[in-house]
Amino acid sequence: MAIPPKAWQLRQTHPDTLAALDRLLDTCTDAETADALNAAGHRSGEGKAFTARIVLHARRSNNLPSHADRLRAKGLLTNTELATRLGVHPSTIKSWTHAGILNSHKANDKNVRLYEPPTPGDPRLTTRQGSPLRKRVPTQPAPGGAL
């Protein structure tokens, strides 16, 4: 008589589902990954529909990096890190993002954002108090400096 599998073996998530989960985490947060897995008909090892918590558990159990960790590996920075690098206040980073000057990506389900580092020397990244972002135009320095 064959020995029946252990309980934990019966509740393991299918390898194809884990592969799909790993692919989705490149572009999706845990909740978005759960929605995509459910839409594709995947089920957890217990036969349940995926939730953000189940994705979190499956991710940690299989040593898969989170969406935020994957973005950080690509070189994206937090608001504070980018503000420090550019020498501005973190609220300026948010203003520049809303104006379309900087690009950000949703890092998790709590709406934490990670920012792409801007190209060095971008003339739009200047702090000019009282100048609406939509009206900014790059300017060239005057010869001989200001008078």
Secondary structure as UniProt FT lines:
FT   HELIX           7..10
FT   HELIX           15..24
FT   TURN            25..27
FT   HELIX           30..39
FT   TURN            40..41
FT   TURN            45..46
FT   HELIX           52..61
FT   TURN            62..63
FT   HELIX           67..73
FT   TURN            74..75
FT   HELIX           79..86
FT   HELIX           90..98
FT   TURN            99..100
FT   STRAND          104..106
FT   TURN            109..110
FT   STRAND          113..115
FT   TURN            120..121
FT   TURN            123..124
FT   TURN            129..130
FT   HELIX           133..135
FT   TURN            143..144
//
